[in-house]
Amino acid sequence: MSEIACKILSRADWAVWCAAGTYGGSAVDREDGFIHLSTPEQLAKTARRHYAGCEDMVLAEVVLDDVPGLVWEPSRDGALFPHVYGELALAKVRAARALAVTAGGEMQPGEALPVRAGASA
Protein backbone atom coordinates (compact mmCIF):
# COMPACT_ATOMS: atom_id res chain seq x y z
CA MET A 1 0.00 0.00 0.00
CA SER A 2 1.05 3.57 -0.59
CA GLU A 3 2.71 5.53 2.22
CA ILE A 4 1.28 8.81 0.89
CA ALA A 5 -2.28 9.71 -0.04
CA CYS A 6 -3.73 12.85 -1.56
CA LYS A 7 -6.79 14.88 -0.68
CA ILE A 8 -8.32 17.45 -3.01
CA LEU A 9 -10.40 19.93 -1.07
CA SER A 10 -11.75 23.45 -1.32
CA ARG A 11 -9.77 26.44 -0.08
CA ALA A 12 -12.51 27.00 2.49
CA ASP A 13 -12.11 23.44 3.83
CA TRP A 14 -8.32 23.89 3.88
CA ALA A 15 -8.74 27.07 5.97
CA VAL A 16 -10.95 25.16 8.41
CA TRP A 17 -8.42 22.30 8.60
CA CYS A 18 -5.57 24.72 9.32
CA ALA A 19 -7.58 26.65 11.91
CA ALA A 20 -8.80 23.56 13.75
CA GLY A 21 -5.75 21.32 13.31
CA THR A 22 -8.04 18.44 12.33
CA TYR A 23 -10.31 17.78 9.36
CA GLY A 24 -13.60 15.93 9.46
CA GLY A 25 -14.03 15.90 5.70
CA SER A 26 -15.99 17.68 3.00
CA ALA A 27 -19.78 17.56 2.80
CA VAL A 28 -19.48 14.51 0.51
CA ASP A 29 -17.05 12.84 2.93
CA ARG A 30 -19.38 13.41 5.88
CA GLU A 31 -22.34 12.10 3.87
CA ASP A 32 -20.38 8.93 2.99
CA GLY A 33 -19.08 8.52 6.56
CA PHE A 34 -15.37 8.70 5.78
CA ILE A 35 -12.73 11.00 4.29
CA HIS A 36 -11.97 10.07 0.68
CA LEU A 37 -8.26 9.96 -0.20
CA SER A 38 -6.44 8.82 -3.33
CA THR A 39 -2.99 7.37 -3.83
CA PRO A 40 -0.69 9.40 -6.08
CA GLU A 41 -1.39 6.89 -8.86
CA GLN A 42 -5.16 7.36 -8.49
CA LEU A 43 -5.06 11.15 -8.21
CA ALA A 44 -5.36 12.16 -11.88
CA LYS A 45 -8.45 10.00 -12.39
CA THR A 46 -10.00 11.32 -9.16
CA ALA A 47 -9.39 14.92 -10.25
CA ARG A 48 -10.84 14.29 -13.70
CA ARG A 49 -13.88 12.42 -12.39
CA HIS A 50 -14.84 14.59 -9.40
CA TYR A 51 -13.18 18.00 -9.72
CA ALA A 52 -13.19 18.94 -13.44
CA GLY A 53 -13.74 22.67 -13.76
CA CYS A 54 -12.89 23.45 -10.11
CA GLU A 55 -10.38 26.26 -9.74
CA ASP A 56 -10.00 27.27 -6.11
CA MET A 57 -8.84 23.96 -4.65
CA VAL A 58 -6.01 22.61 -2.51
CA LEU A 59 -4.05 19.40 -2.95
CA ALA A 60 -2.84 18.04 0.39
CA GLU A 61 -0.31 15.20 0.63
CA VAL A 62 -1.02 13.03 3.66
CA VAL A 63 1.48 10.68 5.32
CA LEU A 64 -0.46 7.51 6.11
CA ASP A 65 1.74 6.13 8.91
CA ASP A 66 -0.37 5.63 12.05
CA VAL A 67 -3.47 7.45 10.77
CA PRO A 68 -6.31 6.46 13.10
CA GLY A 69 -9.30 5.04 11.26
CA LEU A 70 -7.43 4.36 7.98
CA VAL A 71 -9.04 1.56 5.98
CA TRP A 72 -8.17 0.45 2.43
CA GLU A 73 -11.41 -0.29 0.62
CA PRO A 74 -12.35 -1.24 -2.93
CA SER A 75 -13.93 1.53 -4.95
CA ARG A 76 -14.11 2.21 -8.67
CA ASP A 77 -12.84 -0.65 -10.80
CA GLY A 78 -12.13 -2.63 -7.62
CA ALA A 79 -9.04 -0.53 -6.82
CA LEU A 80 -8.23 -0.11 -3.14
CA PHE A 81 -8.57 3.48 -1.93
CA PRO A 82 -7.49 4.89 1.44
CA HIS A 83 -10.49 6.03 3.50
CA VAL A 84 -10.28 7.63 6.93
CA TYR A 85 -13.11 6.95 9.36
CA GLY A 86 -12.80 9.87 11.76
CA GLU A 87 -10.81 13.06 11.68
CA LEU A 88 -7.48 13.64 9.97
CA ALA A 89 -4.79 15.56 11.86
CA LEU A 90 -3.07 18.47 10.11
CA ALA A 91 0.20 17.05 11.47
CA LYS A 92 -0.17 14.22 8.92
CA VAL A 93 -0.02 16.68 5.97
CA ARG A 94 3.51 16.86 4.58
CA ALA A 95 2.76 19.40 1.82
CA ALA A 96 -0.08 21.39 0.29
CA ARG A 97 -0.45 23.26 -2.99
CA ALA A 98 -3.07 25.40 -4.63
CA LEU A 99 -4.82 23.44 -7.35
CA ALA A 100 -7.04 24.09 -10.32
CA VAL A 101 -8.57 21.35 -12.43
CA THR A 102 -9.45 22.30 -16.00
CA ALA A 103 -12.85 21.58 -17.51
CA GLY A 104 -11.15 18.68 -19.27
CA GLY A 105 -9.94 17.30 -15.93
CA GLU A 106 -6.24 18.20 -16.12
CA MET A 107 -4.64 19.20 -12.82
CA GLN A 108 -2.82 22.54 -12.69
CA PRO A 109 -0.86 22.75 -9.42
CA GLY A 110 -0.13 26.23 -8.10
CA GLU A 111 1.89 27.73 -5.30
CA ALA A 112 2.91 25.83 -2.20
CA LEU A 113 0.78 26.62 0.85
CA PRO A 114 1.90 26.73 4.48
CA VAL A 115 1.02 23.64 6.49
CA ARG A 116 0.58 24.73 10.08
CA ALA A 117 -2.26 25.40 12.46
CA GLY A 118 -3.50 28.94 12.08
CA ALA A 119 -2.00 29.42 8.59
CA SER A 120 -4.19 31.25 6.12
CA ALA A 121 -5.36 29.53 2.97
N, C-alpha and C positions, 0 to 999 in steps of 0.2 A: 504494500500500500504506500501511497505517497506520504512524504513527511510534511508537505506544504499543501495547503488548499487555498482557494481564492474565493472571495466574496465580492460581488458587484452590488453596490448599494447607492442610494441617493445621497447627495451632499447633506441633506437634512438629517438622514439617519446617521451619517458619519459624525455630524456635529453632536448628536445625542450620544453616540457611542463614546466620543472623546470626553464629553462633559460628565457622563455617568461612570466611565471606566468599564462598563459592561454593556453588552448588546443583547437584547431579547429577540431581535429579528425584525424584518420588515412586516408589513401587513400580511403579505402572502405567507411568510414564514410562520407567523403567529396563527394564521388560519389553518396551515398544514400541521402545526404542532412541533415544528423543528426548524432550525436555521439551515437553509440550503447552502451548501458549499460545492465547489467544483475543483477537481485536480487541475494542475496547469494544462494537462493534455485535453481536458474536457472544456476548458474555458472558452475557446473560440466558438464552439457549438452552442454553449449556454448563452453567450453574448448575442449571437445571431438569432437564436430562438426566442429569447425572453426580453432582450434590451435593444433591439434594432430601433434606431431613431431617437434614442435617449442620449442627451448631451451632457447633463450636469450630474455625472455619476462619479463614484469613487471605486477603485479597485484595491481591495485590501488583501495582502498575503498573510495567511494565518499559519503559524507553526502548530502542527497537530500533536506534538508530544504532550501527553498528560492532559488533554482537553476533556474535562468532565462531560459526560453525556454524548461522546462521539460514537456514532454507529455508522458502519459502512453498509449501505442498503442498495439493492438493485433499483434502477430507475429506467430511463429511456434505453431501449435496446439491450436491457439486461445488464448494463454497465453498473459497477458499484460506485456510488457517490457518497462523500462524507456528509453526514447530517449531524447536527448538534441538538440534542434534546436538553434544553435549558439555556442559560445565558453564556455568552462568549466574552471572556476577559480581554480588554484592550491590550494587556501585557502579552497576549499571544500573537499580536499583529507585529510582523517584522518590518513591513513596509506598506505604504499606501501612495497611490497616485490618482490624480484627476483622470477621468475617463469619459470619452464620448464614444458612442457606437453609431455608425452611420446608418442610414435607412436600409442599406444593403447588408447590414450586420457586421461590418468590419470595425474592429476596435481601434481607437485612436487614443493611446495613452498620452497624458499631459504631464504637468509638473508634479514632482514629488511633494507629498503633504507631510506635515509633522505628525508623528505618532506618539502622543502623550496626553494624559488627562488634562483637560482644560484648554487644549489647542483648538484654534479656530479652524473651521473647514475652509 
